[in-house]
Amino acid sequence: MAVAARARRSQMRWTIVAFSALGLTIAYLDRAALSVALPFISEDFHISPAVQGVLLSSFFWTYALFQVPSGWLLDKFGPRVIYPIAVGWWSLWTALTAFATGVTSLIVFRLGLGIGEAPVQPANIKVVSTWFPRRERAFASSLFDMGQQIGSALSIPIVTSIAVFAGWRWTFVLIGAVGLLWIVGWLAIYRAPQNHKRVNEAELEYIRSDQAEMVERAGEEVRWSTLLRDNQTWALLLGYVFRSLAGAFFLTWYPSYLLNERGFTEAEFGMVGALPAVIGIGSTVLGGIVSDRMLASGLSPNVARKVPIISGLVLSACIGFSPFVESNVVLMVVLTVSSAAHSFAGAAILSLPAEVSPSPERVGSLAGFQNFGSQLGNLISPIAIGLALTASGGSYLWPLVFAAVSCLVSAAIYGLWVQIKPVEQRDEPLDTSGDSDSTGPLQNGAS
């Protein structure tokens, strides 16, 4: 009977999360393009390391600033509306980068890109909380989170090849055009589960099967300001700040480190530079599977989510050994292990807003707070590395050691501060005198 029931159940939720993964892939391809093209751009515009750090960081200024407003917009209007608007906006600013005339114009275009990409992670988290039961959320989160490793991995051979054969400006034109195709597909495919023609009753019941507590609260409106008084909001935010202080290295200075500090040729970098991101794809999925399997085995959500997070972040601290490794082969092993472990923790972290949120109407907002923390780390890291390189004459010793320490601090925050509880066990009474028109992910047809 169980096999027959599964056969009758539609599987639309997996198509939806695949589109989310593709959206994140395009976002990371767009944002990583500058990092990969920077050695070529720096030759044209004669940009110093300190200024390169500011340039690499500029994307995160607006990306961080618009995280919380993006979460609010997603809770109010839903991913069907906000997500394609965001993709169209960031695709435009990516293409405009081809017309840069110097550092100032590059920064302006990166600021525009940051505004457009701000909703992408809160949107994906909102989609998963809407379309998946609790026991599948870490795995589903790992599937969309693969997009960042895929996008980062693709950016290295794609951008390097285009920059070598056609010039770096063409990379931004061609990559910017990809997002427009995604918009057409998203508008055609995405609806809320209860309004989707390709979702049958069996799948809808399955999606809601272990969301009972959240569904019961879906009609209650929790004030947005309540999140500011919840210590778990700040735990998620700060945990991600320190995780991103380390992870931002791979998004920003990693190409320059291999090419300038470690002596990789452009051909060598094109062949092996993507290894950490490629291995990270499988590691992301593995982390989601492990977390959900632990939950299915009867372990508490607190344990099932934290074990992959803490173990991944602690192992990722091996990045601190990089400056002491002489062999470039061994270096790539160390960096790949660090990146893979960092990715292993990602799926469980991305599932936390839905686990901690006091109401389904606030999952997007809480995800915005969490991703705001991520972008604070991404904003600080490239500037700090650029200043450290200038002060030390180009040494990556302290930046990489600091990245290792940041991983350990993040692991401590998730382990000791974050507390995942059923809704009815939250310590503080909730303020339900609502300030939003949202009707929740299982009631709002616009989501």
GUTOR-112189 format. One line per 2 residues: number of its first residue (from 0); their letters; for each residue y negated, x negated, z negated of C-alpha. Coordinates in steps of 0.05 Angstrom, whole numbers. Layout:
BEGIN
NUM) a) Y,X,Z  ... $
END
This chain:
BEGIN
0) ma) 0,0,0  -48,-56,-17 $
2) va) -36,-89,50  -48,-23,86 $
4) ar) -112,-11,47  -138,-79,67 $
6) ar) -121,-65,139  -161,-1,138 $
8) rs) -222,-33,106  -276,-55,154 $
10) qm) -301,-127,147  -374,-121,169 $
12) rw) -399,-160,108  -372,-225,138 $
14) ti) -410,-215,203  -473,-203,162 $
16) va) -465,-267,122  -451,-305,186 $
18) fs) -519,-283,212  -550,-306,146 $
20) al) -516,-374,154  -543,-379,225 $
22) gl) -613,-363,201  -610,-418,150 $
24) ti) -581,-466,201  -641,-455,246 $
26) ay) -689,-462,187  -660,-529,167 $
28) ld) -658,-553,238  -732,-538,243 $
30) ra) -752,-568,177  -709,-631,185 $
32) al) -735,-645,255  -797,-681,229 $
34) sv) -757,-726,183  -712,-749,240 $
36) al) -769,-755,289  -815,-790,239 $
38) pf) -797,-862,260  -818,-843,331 $
40) is) -880,-805,309  -901,-862,263 $
42) ed) -901,-910,322  -948,-864,361 $
44) fh) -996,-848,303  -988,-913,261 $
46) is) -972,-876,196  -963,-917,132 $
48) pa) -906,-903,83  -952,-870,32 $
50) vq) -981,-823,84  -911,-809,111 $
52) gv) -893,-785,41  -951,-737,40 $
54) ll) -933,-713,110  -860,-702,91 $
56) ss) -881,-665,29  -932,-620,62 $
58) ff) -880,-570,86  -861,-556,14 $
60) wt) -932,-541,-8  -934,-473,25 $
62) ya) -859,-465,22  -862,-468,-54 $
64) lf) -925,-427,-60  -896,-369,-20 $
66) qv) -828,-366,-54  -846,-315,-108 $
68) ps) -887,-270,-61  -829,-273,-12 $
70) gw) -780,-249,-65  -826,-191,-82 $
72) ll) -833,-172,-8  -757,-174,1 $
74) dk) -747,-128,-59  -798,-80,-31 $
76) fg) -784,-79,44  -715,-110,50 $
78) pr) -684,-167,91  -681,-125,155 $
80) vi) -757,-125,159  -778,-190,125 $
82) yp) -726,-238,152  -741,-231,227 $
84) ia) -816,-234,214  -805,-299,177 $
86) vg) -762,-329,232  -813,-311,286 $
88) ww) -869,-342,245  -834,-408,231 $
90) sl) -808,-414,303  -880,-410,328 $
92) wt) -905,-465,281  -846,-509,298 $
94) al) -863,-505,372  -937,-518,358 $
96) ta) -918,-585,326  -908,-612,397 $
98) fa) -984,-609,405  -1000,-652,345 $
100) tg) -1054,-704,355  -1049,-740,288 $
102) vt) -1032,-734,215  -1081,-677,201 $
104) sl) -1053,-632,255  -982,-649,235 $
106) iv) -997,-627,164  -1028,-562,188 $
108) fr) -967,-546,229  -920,-563,171 $
110) lg) -960,-517,125  -950,-460,175 $
112) lg) -876,-475,179  -871,-473,103 $
114) ig) -901,-404,99  -851,-377,150 $
116) ea) -789,-408,119  -806,-387,47 $
118) pv) -766,-321,50  -702,-351,79 $
120) qp) -663,-367,16  -687,-307,-25 $
122) an) -668,-264,36  -598,-293,40 $
124) ik) -587,-284,-35  -611,-212,-30 $
126) vv) -564,-200,29  -504,-227,-10 $
128) st) -521,-186,-73  -525,-124,-29 $
130) wf) -464,-135,14  -413,-168,-32 $
132) pr) -377,-151,-96  -387,-200,-153 $
134) re) -319,-233,-143  -338,-255,-72 $
136) ra) -410,-275,-82  -401,-350,-94 $
138) fa) -357,-357,-32  -405,-314,9 $
140) ss) -463,-356,-17  -426,-419,4 $
142) lf) -419,-391,74  -493,-379,85 $
144) dm) -511,-443,48  -470,-482,99 $
146) gq) -529,-469,143  -570,-523,110 $
148) qi) -515,-576,120  -503,-553,191 $
150) gs) -577,-552,208  -588,-620,175 $
152) al) -526,-649,211  -546,-621,279 $
154) si) -617,-646,271  -597,-719,272 $
156) pi) -561,-723,339  -602,-668,372 $
158) vt) -671,-694,352  -653,-767,362 $
160) si) -625,-753,432  -684,-711,455 $
162) av) -734,-760,425  -701,-819,460 $
164) fa) -693,-786,528  -751,-737,532 $
166) gw) -799,-756,476  -806,-729,406 $
168) rw) -853,-672,426  -799,-636,466 $
170) tf) -754,-632,404  -802,-583,371 $
172) vl) -811,-540,433  -736,-532,444 $
174) ig) -717,-522,371  -773,-471,362 $
176) av) -746,-428,418  -678,-420,384 $
178) gl) -704,-375,329  -726,-322,378 $
180) lw) -654,-309,399  -633,-301,326 $
182) iv) -686,-246,316  -655,-203,371 $
184) gw) -586,-209,340  -610,-194,270 $
186) la) -648,-131,289  -587,-106,327 $
188) iy) -536,-120,272  -568,-113,203 $
190) ra) -570,-49,162  -557,-33,89 $
192) pq) -481,-23,77  -485,51,65 $
194) nh) -525,61,130  -484,16,175 $
196) kr) -442,51,228  -390,-5,226 $
198) vn) -379,-1,151  -326,50,132 $
200) ea) -317,83,64  -263,34,43 $
202) el) -309,-27,52  -367,8,19 $
204) ey) -324,24,-42  -299,-48,-43 $
206) ir) -370,-75,-42  -388,-31,-101 $
208) sd) -321,-41,-137  -344,-91,-190 $
210) qa) -418,-77,-186  -413,-17,-232 $
212) em) -462,-41,-284  -514,-59,-232 $
214) ve) -504,5,-193  -515,46,-256 $
216) ra) -582,11,-265  -602,16,-192 $
218) ge) -647,76,-206  -684,41,-262 $
220) ev) -745,1,-245  -754,-64,-283 $
222) rw) -825,-90,-284  -834,-153,-242 $
224) st) -872,-185,-300  -810,-178,-344 $
226) ll) -780,-237,-306  -837,-282,-330 $
228) rd) -817,-268,-403  -743,-280,-391 $
230) nq) -721,-350,-411  -666,-347,-359 $
232) tw) -718,-344,-304  -746,-411,-328 $
234) al) -676,-440,-336  -659,-425,-263 $
236) ll) -727,-451,-241  -724,-518,-278 $
238) gy) -651,-529,-263  -667,-526,-189 $
240) vf) -729,-570,-197  -687,-629,-220 $
242) rs) -631,-615,-171  -681,-616,-114 $
244) la) -714,-680,-137  -649,-713,-116 $
246) ga) -630,-670,-57  -698,-677,-24 $
248) ff) -682,-750,-9  -632,-728,45 $
250) lt) -683,-681,75  -741,-730,78 $
252) wy) -732,-805,68  -658,-812,85 $
254) ps) -668,-829,159  -722,-880,143 $
256) yl) -679,-910,88  -621,-924,136 $
258) ln) -664,-946,195  -717,-988,159 $
260) er) -685,-1011,93  -612,-1017,112 $
262) gf) -621,-1041,183  -584,-986,221 $
264) te) -599,-984,295  -619,-918,326 $
266) ae) -550,-914,359  -514,-927,293 $
268) fg) -557,-876,257  -543,-824,311 $
270) mv) -468,-835,303  -460,-838,227 $
272) ga) -524,-811,198  -499,-740,199 $
274) lp) -436,-755,158  -464,-733,90 $
276) av) -487,-667,118  -422,-655,157 $
278) ig) -378,-668,96  -426,-626,55 $
280) ig) -408,-565,98  -337,-565,73 $
282) st) -358,-583,3  -405,-523,0 $
284) vl) -349,-475,19  -301,-509,-29 $
286) gg) -350,-500,-87  -356,-425,-72 $
288) iv) -280,-417,-67  -268,-454,-133 $
290) sd) -320,-413,-170  -294,-346,-145 $
292) rm) -221,-366,-157  -239,-384,-229 $
294) la) -272,-316,-237  -212,-281,-207 $
296) sg) -165,-319,-254  -197,-285,-314 $
298) ls) -246,-338,-336  -315,-314,-357 $
300) pn) -371,-314,-305  -407,-364,-349 $
302) va) -350,-414,-341  -332,-397,-269 $
304) rk) -403,-410,-245  -420,-469,-289 $
306) vp) -359,-514,-278  -373,-526,-203 $
308) ii) -447,-534,-218  -441,-585,-273 $
310) sg) -383,-625,-242  -419,-628,-175 $
312) lv) -485,-651,-203  -454,-704,-248 $
314) ls) -415,-733,-190  -476,-730,-145 $
316) ac) -511,-779,-192  -471,-834,-158 $
318) ig) -530,-839,-110  -560,-885,-162 $
320) fs) -510,-939,-142  -536,-942,-70 $
322) pf) -588,-998,-80  -534,-1043,-110 $
324) ve) -485,-1035,-52  -488,-1090,1 $
326) sn) -439,-1062,52  -467,-1007,96 $
328) vv) -398,-978,102  -392,-971,27 $
330) lm) -463,-945,25  -446,-888,72 $
332) vv) -386,-871,28  -430,-868,-34 $
334) lt) -484,-826,0  -432,-780,30 $
336) vs) -398,-769,-38  -466,-756,-70 $
338) sa) -487,-706,-17  -419,-671,-18 $
340) ah) -420,-664,-94  -491,-639,-91 $
342) sf) -469,-586,-40  -407,-569,-82 $
344) ag) -453,-543,-136  -496,-502,-88 $
346) aa) -457,-438,-79  -449,-423,-153 $
348) il) -524,-438,-163  -543,-389,-108 $
350) sl) -500,-335,-139  -538,-340,-205 $
352) pa) -597,-293,-190  -550,-235,-178 $
354) ev) -511,-253,-242  -573,-260,-286 $
356) sp) -619,-208,-256  -633,-148,-302 $
358) sp) -633,-101,-242  -612,-102,-168 $
360) er) -685,-87,-151  -704,-155,-178 $
362) vg) -651,-200,-147  -699,-221,-91 $
364) sl) -756,-235,-140  -711,-276,-186 $
366) ag) -684,-314,-125  -757,-328,-106 $
368) fq) -770,-358,-175  -707,-400,-170 $
370) nf) -723,-425,-101  -795,-439,-123 $
372) gs) -764,-489,-171  -725,-519,-114 $
374) ql) -788,-529,-74  -827,-560,-131 $
376) gn) -774,-614,-131  -776,-619,-56 $
378) li) -852,-624,-58  -855,-678,-112 $
380) sp) -798,-722,-88  -824,-747,-20 $
382) ia) -893,-762,-46  -865,-799,-106 $
384) ig) -818,-839,-62  -875,-857,-14 $
386) la) -918,-881,-71  -860,-920,-101 $
388) lt) -846,-954,-34  -919,-973,-27 $
390) as) -923,-1000,-98  -857,-1039,-93 $
392) gg) -865,-1066,-24  -813,-1020,6 $
394) sy) -758,-1022,-47  -715,-958,-54 $
396) lw) -687,-981,-122  -726,-936,-168 $
398) pl) -728,-874,-123  -652,-874,-118 $
400) vf) -641,-887,-192  -689,-832,-209 $
402) aa) -650,-785,-162  -587,-800,-203 $
404) vs) -622,-785,-269  -649,-720,-240 $
406) cl) -579,-697,-223  -557,-708,-295 $
408) vs) -618,-671,-323  -604,-612,-277 $
410) aa) -531,-611,-299  -553,-608,-372 $
412) iy) -601,-550,-359  -548,-508,-324 $
414) gl) -496,-526,-377  -537,-515,-440 $
416) wv) -592,-466,-421  -568,-418,-368 $
418) qi) -528,-360,-397  -491,-311,-351 $
420) kp) -478,-245,-386  -461,-174,-366 $
422) ve) -524,-132,-359  -512,-92,-423 $
424) qr) -506,-156,-464  -575,-185,-448 $
426) de) -612,-202,-512  -681,-174,-495 $
428) pl) -695,-100,-483  -719,-89,-412 $
430) dt) -787,-62,-392  -770,-6,-344 $
432) sg) -839,23,-334  -833,2,-261 $
434) ds) -887,-29,-218  -849,-27,-152 $
436) ds) -829,25,-101  -762,-10,-89 $
438) tg) -700,33,-95  -648,-22,-99 $
440) pl) -598,-53,-52  -547,3,-54 $
442) qn) -598,58,-44  -652,30,0 $
444) ga) -636,41,73  -691,-7,95 $
446) s) -657,-67,61 $
END
